[in-house]
């Protein structure tokens, strides 16, 4: 996912799921709930003069984002947290052309319904499927991918996760004040600026949540105020924590509104005493009115400023702004399948487009003749070169630039590539990049995607221009959420 996402990371555009990875230069609402779940944080965003009625409905299916499908007065409505086969009472709100439905109570529950493990599930909205059991989640995701990919053939069975919690190796927490002026920390409700006070997110690494809880407790004694986006007052905006799942190394990034940090040495000392497992602490200054978590200024307060982790047998240095897949257990399955689909024999030239810090390209280099990584973000390219050297990789080179333009120039020089591995952002690729693939004519295109809907669009382009799909593998990278990663193998047709 270059993504994130609760979702994954690469992902959804909400504050909850931001990614900092750069890509080609061209390139959910608060959860409904029954009446026992309390007030809707987004209620003030609804149209005025709305009318509400209660209706009894039956759920006939699910949308691609996990909402229940029902019929009401000839209209198809979508209802969060409703499962196929269930009957329920819903509240239907109308105002002009606006029609929305909210679950009031389930009358006949599905056998697949479970009590969400997370006590914040109905408030947060970062996870969308915790009301389903594991089997139902797997079936929903498989069916969604099967329907999307039907024009290209039948996908393989989705690769699931044995322990579908605690998997996120990156998390960020926001701080604020409640109505009693007490400091709270947590996550924004989906598609809102409603801060949900919480002490644990069940898909975060548990140690990360322990650390930000400690920081919240330290804020009062160090007279640190949370930043207020509306007034521009306050100091601490976010805490970003990255955990090396294999190495155990931990990075803490204090995202602040100004570089003036009174008492920072004592703060760092106290935090390290409480959590000696922390290996580096950074201060990132973000003084802009922006939804992006990280600013441009960065200062190391303790340690080397990066952490190291191991993926598919290789070691990678991870900085605060590095994109690194947030679920390493499932990433190894995803990348292993991508390399398998590339069918490398040790002689091939492989282009790793959107290469980031070089993860998949360096993994491919173990079986390829030569790897060329291309990435717009110069910091990511620098990290990729460093990671190449630390792993003793001699057959990989990394370049800063637009991958599409790079491939067009290769084609113009008469150079060839056997395999192109592409892993674009959620928006997918664009025609400029895809046309450059067609010009270069690699024998295989391995398309890794965090958004199967845009992947289908791009695959349609490639199949219209000489390629055919040979295999599709979905991977459940983000359990408890609707997001799925897929990798597709596309092969250049042989001309008659």
N, C-alpha and C positions, 0 to 999 in steps of 0.2 A: 501494500500500500501504500506509497510515498505520500503516503497518506497518513489518517487518523484518526485521527480519528479517533471518541470511543469507536470508533470505528475504525475504524481504522483507520491507522494513521494513514495517510495520504488523502485526505478525504473530504469531509463533507462541507466545509465552509462555515460551520458554526464555530464559536469560540472553543467548544469542547473538543474539536477534532482538527485543529490547525496543523499544517505541516509547513516547514520552512524550506523545503527543497525547491530549487529553481528548475525550470524546464524550458522547452523551446520558446523562443520569444513570441511565437504566435500562440503560442499556446499560453428538529422536526417539531416543530410545534411542541408545546408542552403536552405531555401525555394526557389523553382523556382518562377519566377515572370515574368510578361510581361515587355516589354521594358520600360514602364513608371516607373518601380520600381527601376531603377538604376543598379549599378554594382553588380555582384555576389561576395561576400566575399571569396568564395572558388575557384574562377576561376584559381588561380595558382596551384591548386591541380590536375587539369585535365591533361590527357595525352598530350604530345606534338605531333605535326604533325597531329592534328585532322582535320577532314573535317566536315563542317557544311552545312546542306541543310534545306530549309524551306518546310514543308509539311502541307497539310490540312488533318485533321483526325476527326473521330467521337469517342466519349467516350462511351464505352459499359458497364462499371461497375467500381467498386472500389476494390483495394487491401485491405488487412486487416489493412494496415497502412494509408488508406485514399487517396491513389494516384489513379488518373484516368487511366483506362486501354484502350489502343488504339492499332491498328494494323498498321504497316508500313513495306512495302516490305516483307510480310510474317512473320515479327517478332512482338511479343507482347512487347509493351513498357509501361512504367509507367511514368505518368506526374503529378507532383504536382499541386494542386489547379484546377483540371479539374473535372467536375461533369458528371454523367451519362446523356446521351441524348444531351450533348453539342457538337457542332462542333467548331473547333479551328485551328489556325495556331500554329505549334510547330517548334522549332529548334531542328533538330536531329544532334547530333555530333557523329562521328565515328572515331576510331583510332584502327586499328587491330580488335580485338574481342570486344573492348570497344564500346558500343552504349548507348547513353544517350539522353533523350528528355527533353526539357524545354518549358514551355508555353510561347508563344509569344503574342497571343491575342485571346480572345474568340470571335467567330463569332456569334454563336447562344447561348445565355446564358440560363441556366436552370431556371425554376421558383423557384428553391430552392437556387439559388445563392443570397447572400447578400454582402454588403460592410462590410469588417471586421471592428469591433468596435475599434480595436487597430491599431494605426498608425504605429506600428513597426512590424506588423504581417508578412509581406513578408521578412523582414530582420532577425528577431529573429529565427523563426522556432520552438520555444518551444511549441506553439500551432499549430495544423495542420488543424483544422476544422472551423475556424472563417468565412470562405467564404461560409459555409452552414448555413441555418436557423436552429432554434432549432429542428423543426420537422424532418428535414433531418438528423441532427446529431443523433437523437434518433433512426431513422430508420436504419442508417448505423451501429450503435453499436449493435442494436438488431439483425440485419441480420448477422453481423459478428459472434456473439455468437451463433446464431441458427445454422450456418453452421459448426462451430467448434464442437459444442456439439451434432450434429445430431446423432452420434452413441449411445448416452446415453438417448435420448428422447428430448422432446421440452422444452426449458427453459421458465421460467415465463417472463412476460413483464418487461423490464428494469425499475428500480426505478430512476427517473430523479430528477433534482434539480430545485426548483421554480426560484431562482435567480442564474444563472450559472456563476457568476463573484464574485470577491472579496473573494473567499473561502479559499485560502491558508493561513494557520496560521503560516507557516514557509517560510521565503524567505531569499535568500542571494544574495548580490550584490558585484560585482567586480569593482575595480577602476583602471584607467590607465590614460595615457596622449594621447591627440590627436596630429595631425601633427603640431599644433600651440603651443604644450607644455602646453595646458590647461588641468586641471583635469576633467575627465569624469567618470561617473559611469553607470553601467547597467548590462547586461547579455551577456554571450557568445552566438554568433550565433550557432545553433545546429551543433554538430560535427566539431567545429572549435575553434580557439583561436582568432577569430575576435570579439572584444568587441563592442557591440552595445550600443551607448550612448542613454539613455532614461531617462524619468522622472516618468514613471508610467507603471506598469504591471497590466493589468485589472483583472488578476486572483489572484493577491496578495491582502492581507489585505491593504486597503488604508493607514492606519496609519503607517504600516511598510515602505511603500514607502516615506511617509512624513519624517520619521526619517532618512533614509539613505540620502535623499536629503539634510537635515540639516547638516549631517556629512560631505557630500561633500563640502558644503559651508564653513564649519569650517576648512577644511584641509589647505587652504592657510594661514589663519591668525595664525594657530598653526604650520606652516611650516612642515606639514606632507606630505610626498611624497608617491604616490601609488607604490606598489611593482611591479617590472618588472621581470617576470619569466625568460626572456632570459638572462638578465644581473645579476640577483640576487640582484639588488639594489632597495632601497625604503623600506617603512615601512608597510603601511596598505595594506593588501591583499584583505580582504573581510569584509563585515558587514553582520552578521547573525541576523535576527530579528524573535523572536517567540512571538506570541500573543495568550493569553488565550481568546477564543471567548466568553466564558460565564463569566469568572472572570474579564476580561478587563486588566489583568496583562500583562506586556510587558517586555521581555528580549532582551537586545542588546548585541551581542558578537562582539568585535573588534578583528578580526583575523589579527595578525601582524607577521612580519618576525623576530623580536628580542624582548627580554623582556625589553630592555631599551626604556622606553616611557617617554621622556622628557615632562614635563608639563601635565602629565596625570591627576593630581588632578584638575587643572584649566579646562582641557578639559571636564572631567566628570561633573564639576560644570556647565559649559556653556551648555552642552547637556541636563542636567536635567532642567536647567532654560527654555530652548526652548521647552522641552517636559516633563513636570512634571508627565505625565502619565506613564513614564518608571519606572518600579519597581525594576529592577536589571540590572547592567552592568558588563560584564566580559571581560577580555583580554585573548585571546587564542593565544599561540605562535606556529606558524607553520613555521619552518625554513627548511623544507625539500622540495626538488624539486619533487612535487607530485601533482596529480590532486585532491587529497582529500582536502576538505575545511578546516577541523579542525586538529590541531596538538594535541600532548599529554599534553603539559603544559597549565595550566589554572589558572587564578587568578581573584578573585572577586574584582571589583573596587567599587561597590556600591550594596547595598541590600543583599539578602540572597543567591544569586547565582542560584536560581531556580524560576520558576513560577508555579502557580497552575491553573488547569482548571477542569471543570466538564464534565463527559461523561457518559451518561446513568445513571445519578443520583449519580455517585461516583466521588470523588475528586482524582486527580492525580497530583503529583509533577513532573515537567518536567525540566530536566537539558539541558545544551547545547547539549550534545551528546545523549540524550534520543531519541529513536524512538517513535513518537506519530503521529497517522494518521493526514494527513494535511488538511482534509476536515471533520471537526467534525459533520456537519449537515448530510452528507451522511454516515459517519461512524456509527452514531446511527442507521440508517436504516439497514446497513450491519450487524452490531452486533446483532441487534434485530432478524434479519432473521436467523442468525447462531444459536442463542439460541433457537429459535422456532424449527429449524430443529433437534436440539439435543434432543428434547422431554424429558426434565428433569422433574422428579417428586419429587425431594428432597432427593433421596436415592443414586443416581448414583455417581460413581467415575469418574472424568473427568481429562484427561491429556491435559494441554495446552502446546503443543510443540512450540518451537520458541516463548516463552512467552513474551520476551522483558520486559517492565516495569510492566507487569501483567494486562494490560487493559482487554482483553477479558476473561481471566481466573477469574479475580475478579468479572466481570459482571456475568459470569456463576455461580459463587459461591452462588449467591442469590437464585438459584433454584436447585443447586446440593447438594449431600451429602458431597462430598469432592472434592477439586480441587488440582491437582499437576502440578505446572508449572516448566518447564525445559528450560534453556537458557544457552548458552556458555558464553556470556558476563557477567563477574562478576559484573560490575557496574550496568548493567540492572537488575540483580538478586537482588542486594542491594536495588535498587529503587523499585522493585516489593514488597520486604518484607516491606519496608517503607510504600508503598501505601496500603498494606494489613492492617497494623497497624492503619494508619490514618483513614481508613474507618471501623475499628472495625470488620474486617472479621476474623472469628475464624476457618473456615473450608478450608483454602487454605494454602499450603506450596510451597515454591519455592526453586529450587535446581540449582546449577551451574553444567553444564555438557552437554554432547551430548545426545539429546533426544532419538535418536535411540538406543544407548547403554543402556540408562536408561530403556527403555521399554524391551529390551532383558533380562536385569537383572531381571526385574519384572516377566517376563514370566518364567525364570529359577527358581525363588523362588515360583512359583505357584500362584503369585498374579494376580489379574484381574483388568481391567478397562472397564467401560461400554461405554465411549465416548472418542475419541481422536479428539481434535480440532487442526488443523494444519494451519499455515499461513506463508509459506516459502517465501524467496525472489523471485525476478523475474526469476531466473534460475530454480525455482521449487525445488522439493526435489530430493533425489537420491535413488538408489536401496537399499543401506544399511539402510536408514531410513524406506523406504516403506516395506522392508522385516521384519523389526522389528515390524511394525504395524501388519503385517500378523501373526507373531509369537504370539503377545499379544492377537489378536483376539477380539478387542473391538466390541460391537454390532453395534456401529455407528462411522463413521469417518466424521467429518465436515471439509471440505477443503475450506479455504478462500484463494483466489488467486488474485494477481495483474497482472498476465500474463496467460490468459486462454490457450494459446498455450502449455506452459509447464504443466499447470494443466491437459490438455487433455492427455498428455503423461503419467503423473502419475496416472490418473484415469484409463487409459488402464491397467496399471500394477495391480492396485487393483482389477479391475473387472476380470482380469485373475486369480486372487488369492482369490476368494471367496466373493467378494463384488458386489453389484448392486447399480446403481444410482437411487435414489428415487426423487430427486428434484434439480433444478439448478436455482439460482436467480442472474441475473446480476444487478449491481448497478453502476450508472454513478458517479464515485467518482471524475472524472477529466474532467469536461465540457470544451469544446473548444479543447481538445486533443483527440487522438485516444484511449487512455487507458481506460480500463473497469475493475472493480473488479467483481469477481463472487464468490458465495459460493455454494458449492454442498453438498448434503446429500447422504452418501453412507452407505448402511446397509449390515451386514454380512448375507449371505444366510443361511438358515436353512438346515442342512444336513438331508438327507432322512434316 
